[in-house]
């Protein structure tokens, strides 16, 4: 396992556990009366609101991530503009924060992995 995948594995597990393995995209669409453009699948993944390639340092930012189904994650990759418009409706406060200009950040992946391992332990204590 590479350092990156170890960090991503811990981060992804934390996000899914934090959100109780519930697709936040479809849950919030239902709560806010928004018709989702795709169906919900049973496989849950850690998803990004703003794609990791677009935002400096946002790949590891918890406000940029949510537990979502594989279906919505794949749909977003191929229909980015549609999904970004919906994401802005679902998470307006996060978008104010996420769209602020940032400088690129070099992350210590061992530190990221350890940080998310600790965050998962804290969830377990609840």
For each residue, the residues with C-beta under 8 A, 3 or more apart:
1: 5 6 9
2: 5 6
3: 6 7 109 110 113
4: 7 8 109
5: 1 2 8 9
6: 1 2 3 9 10 109 113
7: 3 4 10 11 60 107 109 110 112 113 116
8: 4 5 11 12
9: 1 5 6 12 13 113
10: 6 7 13 14 112 113 116 117 120
11: 7 8 14 15 46 60 65 112 113 116
12: 8 9 15 16 45 46
13: 9 10 16 17 116 120
14: 10 11 17 18 116 119 120 123
15: 11 12 18 19 46 62 65 66 67
16: 12 13 19 21 44 45 46 67
17: 13 14 20 21 120 123
18: 14 15 62 67 119 123
19: 15 16 22 24 66 67
20: 17 67
21: 16 17 44 67
22: 19 27 44 67
23: 26 27 40 44 67 68 69 72
24: 19 27 28 66 67 68 90
25: 28 29 36 40 47 66 68 69 72 86 90
26: 23 29 30 36 40 68 69 72
27: 22 23 24 30 31
28: 24 25 31 32 34 90 91
29: 25 26 32 34 35 36 86 90
30: 26 27 33
31: 27 28
32: 28 29 89 90
33: 30
34: 28 29 86 89 90
35: 29
36: 25 26 29 39 40 72 86
37: 75 79 82 83 86
38: 71 72 75
39: 36 71
40: 23 25 26 36 69 71 72
41: 69 70 71 72
42: 69
43: 69 70
44: 16 21 22 23 67 68 69 70
45: 12 16 67 68 69 70 73
46: 11 12 15 16 65 66 67 68
47: 25 65 66 67 68 72 73 76
48: 51 52 58 59 64 65
49: 63 64 65 66 87 91 94 95 98
50: 54 55 58 64 84 98 99
51: 48 54 55 80
52: 48 55 58 59
53:
54: 50 51 58
55: 50 51 52 58 59 61 64 98 102
56: 102 103 104 105
57: 60 61 102 104 105 107
58: 48 50 52 54 55 61 64 98 102
59: 48 52 55 64 107
60: 7 11 57 107 112
61: 55 57 58 64 65 98
62: 15 18 65
63: 49 94 97 98
64: 48 49 50 55 58 59 61 94 98
65: 11 15 46 47 48 49 61 62
66: 15 19 24 25 46 47 49 91
67: 15 16 18 19 20 21 22 23 24 44 45 46 47
68: 23 24 25 26 44 45 46 47 72 73
69: 23 25 26 40 41 42 43 44 45 72 73
70: 41 43 44 45 73 74
71: 38 39 40 41 74 75
72: 23 25 26 36 38 40 41 47 68 69 75 76 83
73: 45 47 68 69 70 76 77
74: 70 71 77 78
75: 37 38 71 72 78 79 83
76: 47 72 73 79 80 83
77: 73 74 80
78: 74 75
79: 37 75 76 82 83
80: 51 76 77 83 84
81: 84 85
82: 37 79 85 86
83: 37 72 75 76 79 80 86 87
84: 50 80 81 87 88
85: 81 82 88 89
86: 25 29 34 36 37 82 83 89 90
87: 49 83 84 90 91 95
88: 84 85 91 92 95
89: 32 34 85 86 92
90: 24 25 28 29 32 34 86 87
91: 28 49 66 87 88 94 95
92: 88 89 95 96
93: 96 97
94: 49 63 64 91 97 98
95: 49 87 88 91 92 98 99
96: 92 93 99 100
97: 63 93 94 100
98: 49 50 55 58 61 63 64 94 95
99: 50 95 96
100: 96 97
101:
102: 55 56 57 58 105
103: 56
104: 56 57
105: 56 57 102
106:
107: 7 57 59 60 111 112
108: 111 112
109: 3 4 6 7 112 113
110: 3 7 113 114
111: 107 108 114 115
112: 7 10 11 60 107 108 109 115 116
113: 3 6 7 9 10 11 109 110 116 117
114: 110 111 117 118
115: 111 112 118 119
116: 7 10 11 13 14 112 113 119 120
117: 10 113 114 120 121
118: 114 115 121 122
119: 14 18 115 116 122 123
120: 10 13 14 17 116 117 123 124
121: 117 118 124 125
122: 118 119 125 126
123: 14 17 18 119 120 126
124: 120 121
125: 121 122
126: 122 123
